[in-house]
Amino acid sequence: MTSKLPQYPGLPAVINGNGAVAHVMKHVCGGVIGYPITPSTEIAELFEQARAEGGLNVWGKHPFFVETEGEHSAQSGALGAALTGGEYISNASSSQGILYAMESHYVTVGKKIGGFVLQVAARVVSKHSLNVMAGHDDVYALLPSGYTILFGSNPQEAADLAAISYRASALSLIPVTNAMDGFATSHVMSEALLPEPALLRDYLGDPSGRIKSPTVAQEMLFGAKGRVFQLNEYLKRHADDFTEQALTAVREHLDGAADAIEADNAGELVDATLAWIPAELHSQWRRQWVNSDEKGTRQRVPALVDLHNPGITGTVQNQPDFQAGAVDHRTHFASAVPALIRQSMDEYAALTGREYKPVMAYDCEDADYIMVGLGSITDDVRALLPYLRSQGLKVGVVSIKALQPFPEAEFVEALASAKSVMVLERSDETALTRAVTQSLFKARANADRPQYDGIPAMAKAPSLTTAIFGLGGHDVQPRHLIAAFKHMADGKNTPLIYLGSQFFGKDSVSSLAILEDKLRAAYPETEAMALETEDNPEGLLPESALRIRFHSVGGYGTVATGKLLTDILAGVLDMHSKSAPKYGSEKSGAPTNYYITLSPEPVLFTNAELEDVEVVISPDHQAFVHT
């Protein structure tokens, strides 16, 4: 946070991640095309609710919303809307919905549309049977399509990164995925400072307005030839209406004052030229002047399809063309994204005081043992750092905010003191581990022979472990993360572990013990993949903190009650809050829990079910039977 009072401090609210993202969308988007899929459904629902009530975006336009027949149609429709330019457009999706629309996601990136943001509440991709809970499978599946991918850890970051995503997309002309954990952020209630409408208007700018082309490639493709060029073209068309002397004089004037004329969007310098312009052409000349675009500028969200003169944006790319297109995309567009992300984050911080970087490092300056992760789990780790440091362990955590392009240089810099690194993976695909491994490889290679520009050399790479956690909403207790840090501190270098899973029991009944012995003998490596844990330590929350657990059944209104109670208690008690539901994919009729934590300090724990609580509320009279 910056020390200076920001121009836009934010609107205080207790809200979940879906609501925070929808707040930005309703003020920004010119249209949303989507299809419901848990856990991102609420994002589009809240947007449509605001639109249906007559809400206008910050540029005074009434947006549109279309619910299609499926996720593929939703993304194809959103792509079509974005191609028309002049509006910020979004879709919201998750899991199988993203996979179903995958070919359209590739095309969305390939068309180089600006101002499009895919809002994702990340969810596991169901394999054997249905699961609608958190996982990073869907986000990882988007990586080869070429999206810029940002990842928030809580409702505050979900809202802020949503705004930053629209800015980065409009500047880079590469669509952005703004991701957060399904349920672990999308459905978690906590305090947030929501972006003010005035902030969004000033920060993002009118999507139909003009900006200087941020890169040379963009200027070549989309940049205007300029006011002076257009005025000279007008003179060519009307040369017969001028005397030779007047024509020469006006051309010399245009050339001599070109810079001032290019910037004169209001037409204040027109009068200085009228002495050379025939009287009957004064009005035309003024219109030509005012309606010509400044040289090198483009529409903030360019139009690639003209609705009044529709055409094809490209049908085939044969043998030489496809590779040429891929080369152009990487070298002239994707290569500019890292700098434009940082620019977008810095501009946002200047207005709000809320600072973001592609890599957010916490207590890493002197850390021997560092965890690396995406999303809400890094908040859980942050909550444990003071306790672990009080135990003599130098620990830290790196929260990745920009997954793609991966910020290799900043990441390696954050690991400068690390002896051991553990990558927290909410997917068995382990794409984050690959990015981390590649970064460390380049840093190590630079120590022997400089090859990779900008990446700090690393004389000795830290040991590396992948820890898979929280798949499908699996519980992650503080003791699991503490055991993982101690695993690193003990010098163990197991390449793969699972947090919260045990392969073999300590006191198994004889029949089960026989089976476990067979498995242990056949798969000896699995024993090292599980960590021994102790009880959760006391004192992780202040003494005055209050924890509440609901036991109920889906359909009893417990989730709505929990949301309301969180908002009310946080206000009445003047305390920070965090709350979340926990239920199965069956939803209605199945056991449902709701957890609320209230504390005088900000609550970072997110992924742990509340085991020790001060209050239990049970609307379900059979809670002890089936919960």
N, C-alpha and C positions, 0 to 999 in steps of 0.2 A: 504494500500500500504506500502511496506517496504521502508526504507530510502536509503538502499544501491542500487546502480545502478545494475539492474538485468542483468543476462547473456543474456536473451532473452526478450527484451522490447516489441516486437511485431511489426507488419507491419501496419502502419496507413492506414485506409480505411474508406470510407463512404459506408455502406453496410446494407442490411436487414438481419433478422434472418435466413432466408432460405439460403441466400448466405454465411453467416458466418459458418453455419453448413456444407454446401457443401464444403467450403474451407478446413475444417479439413478432411472430408471424402475423397476428391480427393487425399490428400497426405498420407492417412493412409490405406484406405480400399483395400483389395485384391479383393473384389467383393461386388456388391450390387444387390439385387433382389427386385423388387418393382412393384407397380401398382399405377397409378396416382389417387390422390384424393385431392381436395382442403381442406385446404390450404398448404399441405405438398408436392404437386406435384413438385414444383420448386426445392426442395432439390435433388431429383433423377435426374431431368432434367439437373441441373448444373453439377452434378457428371458425368452423361453420356456425356455431352458436352466436358468436360475436357478429359474423357477417349477416346472419338471418335477422338479427336484431337491428339491422341498419347501420352497423359500424362501418366507418370509413378508415382507410389507411392514412398515414400522416401526410400524404399528398392530396388528400381530399377525394380519393377515388373509392368507389364501392367495389370491392373485389368479387371475384367469382369463385364458386366451388362446384366441383363435379365429382360425384362418386361413380366410378365405372363398374364394370362387371367383374373385374379382377385386377390383381396387382400388375400384370403385364400391361393391360390397357391403361392403368393409372400412370405408370412411368412413361409409356408411349405418349399419352395425352399431355403429361407435364412437359415432356421434351418438345412436343409441338407448340405448346403455349410459350415456352421459353424462346423458341426460334423466332417468334414474332417480335421480340425485343420490347424494351421500354417498360418492363415490369419485373419485379422480383417474384419468382415462381418457386413453389415447393411441392414435395410429396413427402409422406411419412410412411415408413414401412419397417418391417422386421423379418428376420428368419426366412422361412420358406417363401414369403412374399417377395423378398429381395431376389432369391434364387429364381423364382418364376419369371421375374422381369429382367433377368440378367442381360439378355441380349440388348435390351433397350438401355440398360445402364452403360454398356460399352459404347453404344451409339451416342448417348448423351454427352459423354466425355469427348468422343471423337469429333463431334460437330463444333466443339469449342464454344459452347453457349455460356454466356456470362450471367451472373445473378441467379443461378439455380442452386438451391440447397436441398439435399436429401436429408431429412430428419430421421434418425434411426434410434429407436430404443432397442439396444442390442440384446438378442435372444439366441439361445442355442438352436441349432437346426435339428429338428426331431429326427431320430434315427430309428431305433427299434419301435418306440411308441411315443405318443404325444408328450411334449414338455414345452411350456410357454415361458419358462423362467430365463434368468440371465445367462448369457454366454456370448462369446465374441466370434462365433462361427460366421455369422452373417457379415460382420464388418470385415473379417479377414477375406471372405469371398469376394468383396468389392475391390481388394487391393489391385489385382491385375487389370481391372477396368480402367484404372488411371485417375480415379477421384482423388482430390486432396481430402485427407481425412483428419478431422479434429476430434478430440475425445475429452469430454468433461467428467468430473468426479462427483458432482453434486448439483442440485437445482440452480445454485448461483452460477456455476460454471456453464451449465447447460444453456442458460439464458444469455450470458455474456458471449459465449462462443457461437451461439446462433447469430448474434449481431455481427461478430467478427467474420463468420462464414459468408454472409451476404457481401460484406465488404471485399473479402479476399476473392470471392468468385467473380465479382464485377471487375476487379482490377486485373485478375489473371486470365479471365475467360476460360477457366477450367472449373467445372462444377465441384462443389464441396459437400462432403458428408459430415454432418454434425452429429456425432454419436454420443450416447450415454448408456449406462447399464440399464437393461430392462428390469423393472421392479426395484432393483437396488438403487436406482436414481429416478427412473421415470415415475415410480409410485411412492417415493420417499418424500415425506413432508419435512421441510425445514425452513429456517429463515433465509430470505434472499432479498437483495436490493435489485428490484427489477428495473431494466432500462426505461427511462422516461421517453414518452413519445417525441419530445423535442430533441432529445439526444439522438434517437434513431433517425430523425429527419436530418439533423445536422451532420451526423457521422456518416450515414450511408449516402445521402444525396439522392435527388430525384433520379430514378432509373431511366427516365426519358431525357435527362439533361446531358450536357456535354462535359467531357473531361479531357485533359491532355493524355494522349496515348502513353501508357506507362512504359512500353518497351518499343524498340525499333521495329520488331516484327509486327506488333499490333499497328503501329503507325503506317507501315507499308500496306497492310491488308485493309485496315478500317479507317485510317486517318484521313481527314478532309484535306483536299488540295489547297484550300485556303481562300480567304476573302479576296486577296489581291488576284489570285488566279481566276476566280469567278468573275470579278469585275473586268479583267482583261478579256475574258471570253465574251462578256457582254459587249465590250467595245468592238471586238471582231465582228460580231453579228450586226452591229449598228454603225459600222465604219462609214457607210455612205451618208449617214445623217450628220456627220461631223465635218468641220473644216480640217484640213491637214494640220494646221497650226494648233487647233484646239485638241485634236487627237494626240498629237505629240506631247503637248503640255500635260494632259491628264495622265498619260502613261508614265511620264517622268515623275509626276507627283506620286503616283501609286508606288513606283519603285523606290523613290527616295524616302517615303514615309511608311514603308511596308510593315515594319514592326508595330507601329502605333495603329495602323489601319487594321491589322490582323486582330488586335485586341479590342477594337471598337465595336463591341456587340450592340451597343445602344445607338449607334449611328451618329454620335456627336460630331464626327469629323466630316460628315457628308457635305455640310454647307461650304466648306473650304474648296470643294471641287465643282460646285454648281455653275460657276462662271464659265466653265468650259463645256458644260452639258447643255444641249438644246433644251429650251424651256418645256417643250412638249414631252421630254423624256425624264424630267425631274422626278416624277413619282415612281417611274419604273426603276430609275437609278437608285433611289433611296431604298426601294423594296429589295433590289438585288444586293445592296450593301448590307442591310439589316438581316436578311434571310440567308446570307452566306455564312458558313461555319468557319471558325478560326482554323488556320493551318495546323495540321497534326492532331486535331481533336477528334474524338469519336463519341458516339452515344455511350453513356455509362453502361447500359445493357444493350448491346448492339442487336439490330434486327437482321436476321439472316433470311427471313422470308417476308415479302411484302404482301400483305393481305389484299391489297388493291391491284397487285400485279404478280400473282403467285407463280412460282417456278420451282424447279427441282434443285435441291441443295447438293446433289451428287448421287449418281446411280451406281457406278462401278469404279473400282481402282484395280487396274490390271497390273501385270508383272512389275514394271518399274515404278508404278505410281504408289502402290501400297507401301513399299519400303520407304520411298521418298516422303510419304505422308507421316510415317512413324518417326523418321529421322527429324523432320521438321517439328513435330510435336514435342519431342524430347529436348532438342537443342534450343528451340526458339520460344517455347511456351512453358513446358514443365520445368525447365531450368530456372525460370524466373520466379517460380512459386515460393521457394523458401524466403526470399527477400520480401516478397509481397505479403506473406503471412506475418513476418516480423513487423513490417510497416503497419499493417492493419491492427496488430496487437498494440503497438506503441501509440498509434493514434487514439485507440480506445482508452488506453491508460491515461493519456493526457487529458481526456475529457471526464473520465470517471474516477480516476485514482485506483482502479482495479487493474493490477498489472498481470499480464500473461506473457509467457515465453513458450516456445515449442517444447522446451524441457524445463520442468519446474523441479528443482532440487531442494530437499529439506534436510538440514543437518548433515550435509555431505562433505563439508569442507575438510573435516578431519576423520571422516568415517572409514573404518576398516571393513565394515560389512554393510552392503547396500542392497536393498530390494528395488526392483524396477517393475512398474506395472502401468496398466491403463485403467482409468475409471475409478469407481468408488473404493476399491480395495486399497488404493494408496492413501485414502483418508483414514482407514482403519489402521494402517501401518503408522501414519503420522501420530495417531492417538497414543501409540505405544512407545514412541521414541523417548519421551521424558523418563518413563519407568525403566526402560532398558539401559539408558545412559546412567540412571541412578544406581544400576547394578554393575556399572563399570564397563559396559559394552559401548564401543564407539560405533553407533549405527546411524543409518540415514535411509532415505527413500527418494527415488526419482519417479515423478509422475509425468508420463509422456502426454503432452497435449496435442502434438502434431505427429500422428502415426505415419502419414504419407504426404509429402516426401519425408523420410525419416531424417531427423536433425542429427546426423552423425557427429559433426564437430562439437556441438554443444553437449551431446550425450557423453562423448569421451572425456570432455573437460570436466563434467560432473563426477566422473569416476576416478579422478586423478589419484586419490589416496586409497582406493579400495584394494583390499586383499582378496575379497570374495564377493561375488555378485550373484544374486538370485533373481531370476525373471519369473514374475507371477503371471501365469497364463490361465485365462478363463476359457480355454479351448484346448482340445488335444491336438489342434492343428499347429500350435506353437509358432505362429508367424512373427510374434514379437521377439522370440528367442532368435530367430534367423536374422532379424534386423540388428539385434544387439551383437550377435556373433560376427556379422559382417563389419560392423563398426569397430569392434575390438581387433579384428583381423587387419583392417586398414591401419589402425593406430599402431599396431605391433609392426607391420610392414614398414611404416614410415620411420621407425626407429633404426632399421637396418639400411634403408635406402628411400629417401623422400620420393613419394609417388602420388599420394592422394592429397591434393591441395586442400588446405584449411583444416585438416584433421590433425590434432596434436599427436606427436609421437609418444608411444608408450613402450618403455624399455622392457617391462614385464607385465603380461596380461594377467588380470585376476582370475581365480578359478570361477567356473560358471556352472550354476545349477538351474534347472527349470523346475518350478513348483506349480503343478496344476491344482486349481482350487475352484470351488464355487460353481461347478458345472451344473446347469439346470437349477440353480438356486440352492445348492448344497450349503449347509451352514458353515460359517468360518468364525470360530471363536478366537478371542485374544490368545488363548493358550496355543492354538495352532501356529500363529505367527511368531509367538515367542519361541516355540520349539524350533521353528525354521531358522530364526536368527542364531539360536544356540547351536544348531546343526552346522552353520557356517563357522561360528566361533570355535567349535571343536576340531576344525580342520578337515571335516569330512567333505569329500568331493563327489558325492553321489550325483550323477548327471540328471536324474529325473526322480522327483518325489511327488507325492500327493498329500495335500493338506486336508486333514479331517477324515481320511480313509485309513482303515486298518485291514490288513490282509489276514491276520491270524489273531485269535483271541488268547487271553491269558488263562482264563478259567473255563475253557470250552468243555461241554459235556463229551463223554468218551466217544460217542458216535461221530460227532463233529470234529473232534481232535484227530481222529484217524484220517478223515478227509483232508484236514489242514496239513497233516504230516505228509500226505501224498503230494499235495500242491507245493509245499515247501521244498520237497526233494526235487520235484520236476521243474520248479521255477524259483530257484534260490535267489535270483536278483530281486524278486518282489519284496523280500523281507526288508531290504534297504530302502524301499520306496515309501515306507510308512514311518512316521516319527512318533517317538514316545512323548507324551504330553503330561503336564502337571495340571493342577487346578488353576482356573483363572485367578490372577493375583487380585488382592483387594486394593482399593484406593485408586482405581483407574478413573473414577469419576469423583467429583467433590462430594463431601459428606452430605450436603444439602440436596443432592440430586434426587430425583424421584423417577422411578421406573414402574411402568404399568403394563400389564399383559392381559389382553382379552382372549377368551376362549369362546368360540361361537360356531355357527354353521353358515355357509354361504347362502345368501338370500335373506338373512335376518337384519341386514342393514348395519352390520358391525363396522365395515370399512368406512362408510359414510359417517358413522358415529365417531370413529377414531379420528378421522380428519377434523371434524368439528371440535372435538374435545382437545385435540392438539392446539388448534388455533386459539380456542378460548383460554385454556390453561396457560399457554405461553404468554398471552396478554395479561391475564389476571395476576399471575405470579411473577411477571416480568422476568421470565427465564428463557433461555435458549431451548430449542426443542428439536427433536428428530423422531419421526414415527414412520411406520411402514406396515403394510399387510403381509401376511404369509399364508398362502393357500395353494392347493394343488390345481392341476390343469382342469379338473372336473368342475371347479368353481361352485355353482349353485348346488346346495345340498350337501356339500362336503365340508369337513372341518376347516375352520378359518380362524387364524390368530391375527391379532393386531398388537403391535408393540409401540410404546410411547416412552421416550426418555426426555426428561426436563432437567436442565442444569443451569447454574449461574454462569457457566463457561460454555463456549460453543461445543456442540456434540459432534465428534468425528466418527465414532463407531457406527457402522452402517450395515455390515453383512452378518452380524452375529444376532441370533435369536436371543432374547432376554431370558436367561436362566434364573438369575437372582433378581427378584423384583420386590418392591414395597407394597404394590397393590395388584390384586387379581380381580378381574371382572368377568363374569361368565353369563351371558344371556342364554347359553345353551345348558339346559338342565341335565343333559347327559354328557357333559364335557369329560367326565372321568371314564366314561365308557368307550368313547371313540376318538378322543383327542390324543 
